[in-house]
Amino acid sequence: MKPHAIFWKIRSEFEGFFGIQDETGKWLVVRAASGQKGFQADFWRRGLSPIPSSASIQGKYMINLNGYPPGSPGAMGSIFYPIKPDPIESKTYPGLIRTEIGLHYDENWPKKPGSAGCAVVLPRKHGEPGWTAIKVKIKEIRESGVSLLPLEVIYPTDVNAKPPWVESAEPDEEEEHWADKAFEFLTQEGIITGSKEEFPFNTTMTTGRMYVIVERMMKKLREEMKNEQ
């Protein structure tokens, strides 16, 4: 399997995900966004719209893994990975273009969330992977001899759609066991309502990553795990 990346976001929402699948098939997934709030419906407003979908552009996206420090870091953080082609041109309306799109950290979150069109990785929450993990993974892939990482940009319109790392994940009995424990705890504490199937926390569990939401839950889970040993 060749390494590749996906930027995936429900079209009507602002936050989505950026994931890299390595040669072993393992996914590294982080929270991500692109563009500005209020401009997610249009791909071609420069400085405001998100990165256009793969289906809407001429050619195919590739992330240049030889990143470099931006001229003025500001909102971009310390390193910028350019995304090709540049310029990005509309497949349907030749002449509509986007330029200087890349992958970087959202240094301005939460003061001014989003970007001018780049795919940006958001700050970590509750122990989940973040920008540092992405940089490490990119370094590993680059050192394996890959300089351009294929990228697919997907915007499902169905709010119930699931990203490929959820659909392809094989359930793990131990992870599902502790997912059930976590869901039970959160429900009892009144932190969440509704069924487990409707709760996003469960979708991250199927990828093998338990995103801890509150410190009290971490303590309770550790105690129960210790008692079961």
LINLIN-V756196 format. One record per residue. N is the residue number from 1. RES is the residue in one letter. SS is DSSP state (a for helix, b for strand, c for the rest). PHI is phi in whole degrees, -180 to 180 (none if undefined). PSI is psi in whole degrees, 0 to 359 (NA if undefined). Layout:
n->N res->RES ss->SS phi->PHI psi->PSI
n->N res->RES ss->SS phi->PHI psi->PSI
//
This chain:
n->1 res->M ss->c phi->none psi->133
n->2 res->K ss->c phi->-89 psi->138
n->3 res->P ss->c phi->-59 psi->144
n->4 res->H ss->b phi->-156 psi->168
n->5 res->A ss->b phi->-129 psi->156
n->6 res->I ss->b phi->-138 psi->132
n->7 res->F ss->b phi->-103 psi->121
n->8 res->W ss->b phi->-133 psi->128
n->9 res->K ss->c phi->-154 psi->132
n->10 res->I ss->c phi->-57 psi->130
n->11 res->R ss->c phi->-56 psi->322
n->12 res->S ss->c phi->-82 psi->353
n->13 res->E ss->c phi->-104 psi->165
n->14 res->F ss->c phi->-94 psi->316
n->15 res->E ss->b phi->-91 psi->142
n->16 res->G ss->b phi->-141 psi->215
n->17 res->F ss->b phi->-140 psi->152
n->18 res->F ss->b phi->-123 psi->127
n->19 res->G ss->b phi->-131 psi->144
n->20 res->I ss->b phi->-119 psi->127
n->21 res->Q ss->b phi->-105 psi->122
n->22 res->D ss->c phi->-87 psi->185
n->23 res->E ss->c phi->-68 psi->343
n->24 res->T ss->c phi->-87 psi->352
n->25 res->G ss->c phi->95 psi->357
n->26 res->K ss->c phi->-80 psi->137
n->27 res->W ss->b phi->-97 psi->140
n->28 res->L ss->b phi->-115 psi->118
n->29 res->V ss->b phi->-124 psi->134
n->30 res->V ss->b phi->-133 psi->161
n->31 res->R ss->b phi->-72 psi->143
n->32 res->A ss->b phi->-152 psi->167
n->33 res->A ss->b phi->-151 psi->174
n->34 res->S ss->b phi->-159 psi->141
n->35 res->G ss->c phi->74 psi->192
n->36 res->Q ss->c phi->-112 psi->153
n->37 res->K ss->c phi->-61 psi->139
n->38 res->G ss->c phi->90 psi->355
n->39 res->F ss->c phi->-129 psi->27
n->40 res->Q ss->c phi->-82 psi->347
n->41 res->A ss->c phi->-84 psi->345
n->42 res->D ss->c phi->-124 psi->132
n->43 res->F ss->c phi->-86 psi->348
n->44 res->W ss->c phi->-117 psi->18
n->45 res->R ss->c phi->-93 psi->108
n->46 res->R ss->c phi->-61 psi->137
n->47 res->G ss->c phi->79 psi->357
n->48 res->L ss->c phi->-133 psi->316
n->49 res->S ss->c phi->-76 psi->158
n->50 res->P ss->c phi->-73 psi->169
n->51 res->I ss->c phi->-57 psi->130
n->52 res->P ss->c phi->-60 psi->152
n->53 res->S ss->c phi->-66 psi->155
n->54 res->S ss->a phi->-61 psi->326
n->55 res->A ss->a phi->-70 psi->343
n->56 res->S ss->a phi->-100 psi->359
n->57 res->I ss->b phi->-115 psi->163
n->58 res->Q ss->c phi->-85 psi->132
n->59 res->G ss->c phi->85 psi->194
n->60 res->K ss->c phi->-130 psi->147
n->61 res->Y ss->b phi->-76 psi->144
n->62 res->M ss->b phi->-141 psi->136
n->63 res->I ss->b phi->-94 psi->124
n->64 res->N ss->b phi->-77 psi->112
n->65 res->L ss->c phi->-77 psi->354
n->66 res->N ss->c phi->-89 psi->73
n->67 res->G ss->c phi->-70 psi->169
n->68 res->Y ss->b phi->-150 psi->157
n->69 res->P ss->c phi->-68 psi->131
n->70 res->P ss->c phi->-66 psi->155
n->71 res->G ss->c phi->-56 psi->316
n->72 res->S ss->c phi->-128 psi->99
n->73 res->P ss->c phi->-50 psi->301
n->74 res->G ss->a phi->42 psi->240
n->75 res->A ss->a phi->-74 psi->348
n->76 res->M ss->a phi->-88 psi->349
n->77 res->G ss->c phi->78 psi->206
n->78 res->S ss->c phi->-96 psi->347
n->79 res->I ss->c phi->-147 psi->145
n->80 res->F ss->b phi->-129 psi->127
n->81 res->Y ss->b phi->-107 psi->109
n->82 res->P ss->b phi->-64 psi->147
n->83 res->I ss->b phi->-112 psi->127
n->84 res->K ss->b phi->-97 psi->154
n->85 res->P ss->c phi->-76 psi->161
n->86 res->D ss->c phi->-142 psi->109
n->87 res->P ss->c phi->-79 psi->160
n->88 res->I ss->b phi->-90 psi->127
n->89 res->E ss->b phi->-119 psi->139
n->90 res->S ss->b phi->-64 psi->137
n->91 res->K ss->c phi->-75 psi->325
n->92 res->T ss->c phi->-86 psi->323
n->93 res->Y ss->c phi->-125 psi->81
n->94 res->P ss->c phi->-52 psi->135
n->95 res->G ss->c phi->111 psi->332
n->96 res->L ss->c phi->-80 psi->123
n->97 res->I ss->b phi->-136 psi->161
n->98 res->R ss->b phi->-128 psi->145
n->99 res->T ss->c phi->-131 psi->159
n->100 res->E ss->c phi->55 psi->46
n->101 res->I ss->c phi->-93 psi->140
n->102 res->G ss->b phi->-155 psi->190
n->103 res->L ss->b phi->-116 psi->130
n->104 res->H ss->b phi->-160 psi->178
n->105 res->Y ss->b phi->-83 psi->147
n->106 res->D ss->c phi->-89 psi->87
n->107 res->E ss->c phi->-68 psi->338
n->108 res->N ss->c phi->-87 psi->353
n->109 res->W ss->c phi->-67 psi->136
n->110 res->P ss->c phi->-100 psi->10
n->111 res->K ss->c phi->-63 psi->312
n->112 res->K ss->c phi->-140 psi->81
n->113 res->P ss->c phi->-67 psi->152
n->114 res->G ss->c phi->103 psi->200
n->115 res->S ss->c phi->-154 psi->181
n->116 res->A ss->c phi->-90 psi->10
n->117 res->G ss->c phi->139 psi->345
n->118 res->C ss->c phi->-71 psi->161
n->119 res->A ss->b phi->-85 psi->123
n->120 res->V ss->b phi->-122 psi->137
n->121 res->V ss->b phi->-87 psi->132
n->122 res->L ss->c phi->-88 psi->161
n->123 res->P ss->c phi->-58 psi->153
n->124 res->R ss->c phi->-68 psi->152
n->125 res->K ss->c phi->-131 psi->129
n->126 res->H ss->c phi->52 psi->44
n->127 res->G ss->c phi->83 psi->2
n->128 res->E ss->c phi->-74 psi->162
n->129 res->P ss->c phi->-62 psi->159
n->130 res->G ss->c phi->-146 psi->205
n->131 res->W ss->a phi->-61 psi->320
n->132 res->T ss->a phi->-59 psi->317
n->133 res->A ss->a phi->-63 psi->321
n->134 res->I ss->a phi->-65 psi->317
n->135 res->K ss->a phi->-63 psi->320
n->136 res->V ss->a phi->-64 psi->316
n->137 res->K ss->a phi->-64 psi->317
n->138 res->I ss->a phi->-60 psi->318
n->139 res->K ss->a phi->-62 psi->318
n->140 res->E ss->a phi->-61 psi->315
n->141 res->I ss->a phi->-68 psi->319
n->142 res->R ss->a phi->-63 psi->319
n->143 res->E ss->a phi->-71 psi->345
n->144 res->S ss->c phi->-83 psi->357
n->145 res->G ss->c phi->108 psi->4
n->146 res->V ss->c phi->-98 psi->123
n->147 res->S ss->c phi->-107 psi->336
n->148 res->L ss->b phi->-122 psi->121
n->149 res->L ss->b phi->-102 psi->118
n->150 res->P ss->b phi->-58 psi->137
n->151 res->L ss->b phi->-127 psi->133
n->152 res->E ss->b phi->-116 psi->131
n->153 res->V ss->b phi->-110 psi->119
n->154 res->I ss->b phi->-126 psi->133
n->155 res->Y ss->c phi->-127 psi->84
n->156 res->P ss->c phi->-63 psi->142
n->157 res->T ss->c phi->-91 psi->343
n->158 res->D ss->c phi->-80 psi->118
n->159 res->V ss->c phi->-66 psi->345
n->160 res->N ss->c phi->-95 psi->2
n->161 res->A ss->c phi->-65 psi->151
n->162 res->K ss->c phi->-122 psi->144
n->163 res->P ss->c phi->-69 psi->162
n->164 res->P ss->a phi->-62 psi->329
n->165 res->W ss->a phi->-70 psi->338
n->166 res->V ss->a phi->-81 psi->315
n->167 res->E ss->a phi->-65 psi->326
n->168 res->S ss->c phi->-92 psi->353
n->169 res->A ss->c phi->-73 psi->140
n->170 res->E ss->c phi->-95 psi->127
n->171 res->P ss->c phi->-59 psi->142
n->172 res->D ss->c phi->-114 psi->128
n->173 res->E ss->a phi->-60 psi->317
n->174 res->E ss->a phi->-67 psi->318
n->175 res->E ss->a phi->-65 psi->319
n->176 res->E ss->a phi->-65 psi->324
n->177 res->H ss->a phi->-59 psi->312
n->178 res->W ss->a phi->-77 psi->336
n->179 res->A ss->a phi->-64 psi->317
n->180 res->D ss->a phi->-63 psi->318
n->181 res->K ss->a phi->-62 psi->316
n->182 res->A ss->a phi->-65 psi->316
n->183 res->F ss->a phi->-63 psi->318
n->184 res->E ss->a phi->-61 psi->317
n->185 res->F ss->a phi->-64 psi->312
n->186 res->L ss->a phi->-63 psi->324
n->187 res->T ss->a phi->-68 psi->315
n->188 res->Q ss->a phi->-63 psi->325
n->189 res->E ss->c phi->-80 psi->355
n->190 res->G ss->c phi->76 psi->16
n->191 res->I ss->c phi->-76 psi->327
n->192 res->I ss->c phi->-133 psi->162
n->193 res->T ss->c phi->-135 psi->165
n->194 res->G ss->c phi->96 psi->181
n->195 res->S ss->c phi->-83 psi->160
n->196 res->K ss->a phi->-63 psi->325
n->197 res->E ss->a phi->-65 psi->334
n->198 res->E ss->a phi->-90 psi->351
n->199 res->F ss->c phi->-95 psi->123
n->200 res->P ss->a phi->-58 psi->334
n->201 res->F ss->a phi->-55 psi->323
n->202 res->N ss->a phi->-69 psi->328
n->203 res->T ss->a phi->-68 psi->327
n->204 res->T ss->a phi->-72 psi->331
n->205 res->M ss->a phi->-65 psi->324
n->206 res->T ss->c phi->-68 psi->344
n->207 res->T ss->c phi->-89 psi->0
n->208 res->G ss->c phi->87 psi->20
n->209 res->R ss->c phi->-124 psi->111
n->210 res->M ss->c phi->-86 psi->108
n->211 res->Y ss->c phi->-89 psi->107
n->212 res->V ss->c phi->-78 psi->132
n->213 res->I ss->c phi->-97 psi->324
n->214 res->V ss->c phi->-136 psi->149
n->215 res->E ss->a phi->-64 psi->328
n->216 res->R ss->a phi->-63 psi->322
n->217 res->M ss->a phi->-67 psi->320
n->218 res->M ss->a phi->-59 psi->315
n->219 res->K ss->a phi->-63 psi->316
n->220 res->K ss->a phi->-65 psi->317
n->221 res->L ss->a phi->-64 psi->318
n->222 res->R ss->a phi->-62 psi->320
n->223 res->E ss->a phi->-65 psi->317
n->224 res->E ss->a phi->-70 psi->323
n->225 res->M ss->a phi->-64 psi->319
n->226 res->K ss->a phi->-63 psi->318
n->227 res->N ss->a phi->-67 psi->332
n->228 res->E ss->a phi->-86 psi->349
n->229 res->Q ss->c phi->-75 psi->NA
//
